[in-house]
Amino acid sequence: MTIEITAKDLPLTCPKQGASLWNAHPKVSLALNEHGEASCPYCGTHYKLTGALPAGHH
């Protein structure tokens, strides 16, 4: 599963707020790679940044 995120979703954590309890795992912070993507090591959810990073973000 791929979830598109924007700069307002940063810092990125998984699971996202509102996830079903049956699908929950420990909350983990995810760093975006140079392509603006990250995958959760627990559930495998793939996140992809759409749009620009906020000013001052590396």
GROMACS elastic network, one bead per residue, 0.5 to 0.9 nm:
[ bonds ]
;  ai    aj funct       b0    kb
    1    44     6  0.77463   500
    1    45     6  0.54301   500
    1    46     6  0.60564   500
    1    47     6  0.84952   500
    2    39     6  0.89076   500
    2    45     6  0.61326   500
    2    47     6  0.55556   500
    2    48     6  0.69900   500
    3    45     6  0.74009   500
    3    46     6  0.61999   500
    3    48     6  0.62682   500
    3    49     6  0.86523   500
    4    46     6  0.85704   500
    4    47     6  0.58307   500
    4    49     6  0.58555   500
    4    50     6  0.63430   500
    5     8     6  0.78846   500
    5     9     6  0.60696   500
    5    10     6  0.83348   500
    5    12     6  0.87590   500
    5    47     6  0.66417   500
    5    48     6  0.59307   500
    5    50     6  0.60025   500
    5    51     6  0.86565   500
    6     9     6  0.55646   500
    6    10     6  0.74432   500
    6    48     6  0.83652   500
    6    49     6  0.54757   500
    6    50     6  0.54263   500
    6    51     6  0.63106   500
    6    52     6  0.77520   500
    6    53     6  0.78782   500
    7    10     6  0.54910   500
    7    11     6  0.83433   500
    7    49     6  0.73972   500
    7    50     6  0.79947   500
    7    51     6  0.74472   500
    7    52     6  0.69326   500
    7    53     6  0.55385   500
    7    54     6  0.59202   500
    8    11     6  0.82345   500
    8    54     6  0.83237   500
    9    12     6  0.60400   500
    9    13     6  0.86572   500
   10    13     6  0.80512   500
   11    29     6  0.75186   500
   11    30     6  0.78090   500
   11    31     6  0.81642   500
   12    16     6  0.84566   500
   12    28     6  0.85950   500
   12    29     6  0.59357   500
   12    30     6  0.55054   500
   12    31     6  0.71097   500
   12    32     6  0.82407   500
   12    38     6  0.89773   500
   12    47     6  0.88654   500
   13    16     6  0.63724   500
   13    17     6  0.88825   500
   13    27     6  0.65997   500
   13    28     6  0.54711   500
   13    30     6  0.56543   500
   13    31     6  0.88109   500
   13    40     6  0.86957   500
   14    17     6  0.81491   500
   14    24     6  0.89390   500
   14    25     6  0.82298   500
   14    26     6  0.81296   500
   14    27     6  0.55938   500
   14    28     6  0.54719   500
   14    29     6  0.66188   500
   14    30     6  0.73624   500
   14    40     6  0.67090   500
   14    42     6  0.87773   500
   14    43     6  0.87568   500
   14    45     6  0.83219   500
   15    18     6  0.83236   500
   15    19     6  0.63607   500
   15    23     6  0.83477   500
   15    24     6  0.64986   500
   15    25     6  0.68924   500
   15    26     6  0.77771   500
   15    27     6  0.60248   500
   15    28     6  0.74706   500
   15    40     6  0.84803   500
   15    43     6  0.85639   500
   15    45     6  0.88069   500
   16    19     6  0.59018   500
   16    27     6  0.85721   500
   18    21     6  0.86945   500
   19    22     6  0.84440   500
   19    23     6  0.67227   500
   19    24     6  0.66519   500
   20    23     6  0.53433   500
   20    24     6  0.64235   500
   21    24     6  0.50041   500
   21    25     6  0.85188   500
   22    25     6  0.88212   500
   23    43     6  0.84706   500
   24    27     6  0.83701   500
   24    43     6  0.88632   500
   25    28     6  0.85831   500
   25    42     6  0.69744   500
   25    43     6  0.78595   500
   26    42     6  0.81829   500
   28    40     6  0.77999   500
   28    41     6  0.86143   500
   28    42     6  0.86252   500
   29    40     6  0.87289   500
   30    38     6  0.64242   500
   30    39     6  0.74711   500
   30    40     6  0.70520   500
   31    36     6  0.88358   500
   31    37     6  0.81513   500
   31    38     6  0.63614   500
   31    39     6  0.88765   500
   32    35     6  0.74394   500
   32    36     6  0.50817   500
   32    39     6  0.86067   500
   32    47     6  0.84278   500
   32    48     6  0.83333   500
   32    49     6  0.82246   500
   33    36     6  0.53050   500
   33    37     6  0.54083   500
   33    38     6  0.63079   500
   34    37     6  0.74536   500
   35    38     6  0.88628   500
   35    48     6  0.83226   500
   35    49     6  0.82824   500
   36    47     6  0.82572   500
   36    48     6  0.58991   500
   36    49     6  0.50979   500
   36    50     6  0.79774   500
   36    53     6  0.87151   500
   37    46     6  0.72260   500
   37    47     6  0.55022   500
   37    49     6  0.61838   500
   38    45     6  0.83987   500
   38    46     6  0.58513   500
   38    47     6  0.51991   500
   38    48     6  0.67316   500
   38    49     6  0.88375   500
   39    42     6  0.88574   500
   39    43     6  0.84480   500
   39    44     6  0.57264   500
   39    45     6  0.55732   500
   39    47     6  0.60690   500
   39    48     6  0.88715   500
   40    43     6  0.57675   500
   40    45     6  0.53580   500
   40    46     6  0.65847   500
   40    47     6  0.82181   500
   41    44     6  0.57150   500
   41    45     6  0.81893   500
   42    45     6  0.82532   500
   49    52     6  0.79354   500
   49    53     6  0.82185   500
   50    53     6  0.87085   500
   52    55     6  0.86809   500
   53    56     6  0.83072   500
   53    57     6  0.63362   500
   53    58     6  0.82636   500
   54    57     6  0.57316   500
   55    58     6  0.86952   500
